Structure formats: C-alpha cells, structure tokens
Amino acid sequence: MPVILFYSSVSGSLELKKNQERIMSVLTSKKIPFKAVDIAQNSEDKDLMRQKAGNPTALPPQLCNGDVYCGDFDAFENAIEMEQLEEFLKL
C-alpha cells in the first residue's frame, strides 16, 4: 500500500501549508511513493482522515500507510530527527 498524505489545498494557515509542503518534499526527495488526498475537495475524505487518526478534530496533514495510521506532522518531524522515517511510515 502506498503512503497516504491527507492534506488541505484550502487553508488560511501559513504554518499548515508549510508543514504539508515539507512532508511532500521529504517524501519526494526520498523517492517514497505517496498518494495525496485533498480533504478540502471531499468531506468524506476529511471524515476518513479523522477516523484513521482516531481523533474527531484532527487537522491535516496526517499520514497513513494503507489503513494503518502513522501520525501527524510533529510525529513525522520527530521520525526524521530520530532517523526512523521508514519505521514511522511502516514501510
């Protein structure tokens, strides 16, 4: 299963946009295939993201590997810092 990145193309938050771009940049540079799912285009995708995250108020970006929830941006950054990105993404 590919890594799934839940993100939002519509946001007033500059920090959120930067976080999403950082994740996409890292995944692309490491040649990790991923599917980007824009929750702003479909409320069902937002509901799915929140269900997988186990948090009814979860905000993007959120990462999953298939049906397995990996974590949010902070967990992603921590995995990079600890050099455990592949374990974090369950690859």
C-alpha positions in Angstrom: 0.0 0.0 0.0 1.2 3.5 -0.7 1.7 6.1 1.9 -1.4 8.4 2.1 -1.0 12.0 2.9 -4.2 13.8 3.9 -3.8 17.5 3.2 -5.9 20.6 2.5 -5.5 22.7 -0.6 -7.6 25.4 1.2 -6.2 26.9 4.4 -5.6 30.3 5.8 -2.7 28.9 7.9 0.7 29.6 6.5 2.2 27.1 9.0 -0.2 24.3 7.9 0.8 25.0 4.2 4.5 24.9 5.1 4.1 21.6 7.0 2.2 20.0 4.1 4.9 21.2 1.6 7.7 19.8 3.9 6.1 16.4 4.0 5.6 16.3 0.2 9.2 17.5 -0.3 10.7 14.9 2.0 8.7 12.0 0.6 9.5 13.1 -3.0 13.2 13.5 -2.3 13.4 10.1 -0.6 11.5 8.6 -3.6 8.8 7.3 -1.3 5.6 6.9 -3.3 2.6 8.6 -1.8 -1.0 9.4 -2.6 -2.1 13.0 -1.7 -5.7 13.2 -0.6 -7.1 16.7 -0.5 -9.7 16.8 2.3 -11.0 20.2 1.1 -12.4 18.6 -2.1 -14.5 16.0 -0.3 -15.9 15.9 3.2 -15.9 12.1 3.2 -12.1 12.2 2.9 -11.9 14.5 5.9 -14.1 12.1 7.9 -11.9 9.2 6.8 -8.8 11.1 7.8 -10.2 11.8 11.3 -11.5 8.2 11.6 -8.0 6.8 10.8 -6.4 9.3 13.2 -8.8 8.3 15.9 -9.4 12.0 16.6 -12.7 13.7 15.6 -10.9 17.1 15.4 -7.7 16.0 13.7 -6.3 18.6 11.2 -4.2 18.0 8.2 -1.5 16.9 7.4 -2.0 13.4 8.6 -0.2 10.3 7.3 -1.3 6.7 6.8 0.1 3.6 5.2 -3.0 2.0 3.7 -5.4 1.6 6.6 -2.7 1.9 9.2 -2.4 5.4 10.8 1.2 6.7 11.0 0.9 10.1 12.6 0.7 13.9 12.2 3.3 16.5 11.2 5.0 16.6 14.6 5.4 12.8 14.6 6.7 12.9 11.1 9.4 15.5 12.0 10.3 13.5 15.1 10.8 10.4 13.0 13.1 12.3 10.6 15.1 13.6 13.6 15.4 10.1 15.1 16.3 8.7 11.6 13.2 6.4 11.8 11.2 7.6 8.9 10.7 4.2 7.3 9.6 2.7 10.6 7.2 5.7 11.1 5.7 5.2 7.7 5.6 1.4 8.2 7.5 0.7 5.0 
